[in-house]
Each structure stands twice: as structure tokens, then as C-alpha cells.
């Protein structure tokens, strides 16, 4: 016999009108409301991780650009 899937449950209070909007976009995407909410949360968390990565990389790139400009004699 296979393992039963265990999922955590969490109650969320939605602002007025949001349930209807979620129902519509979930239907348009051929997903359940739960699947739509999970999809959007996953995407948001992934976007946040990418943003944090870019923020960490930015000072390194700025420093490297300055070094290259100095080597090329093109700095402002």
C-alpha cells in the first residue's frame, strides 16, 4: 500500500471580493482554488528568492564594472 499524502491545512481570511476573483482565475487556469492559491504562493516565494539573489549579486557586479572601466580607462 502506498503512502498517504499528508498536507498541512491553514485557514485564510480573504478580503471582500477576493474569493470570487480567485475562483474566476482558478477556473480560467483549469485549477482548483486551492491549487491556484498554492501556485501563486510558490511563484511569489520563487520570485522573492530570485530578487534576494539579484540584490546580493548587484554590489559584486557594480564593483566588477568599476574595475573593468578602470582597466579600460572609461570610468566617468
Secondary structure, 3 states (H helix, E strand, C coil): CCCCCCCCCCCCCCCCCHHHHHHHHHHHCCCCHHHHHHHHHHHHHHHHHHHHHHHHHHHHHHHHHHHHHHHHCCCC
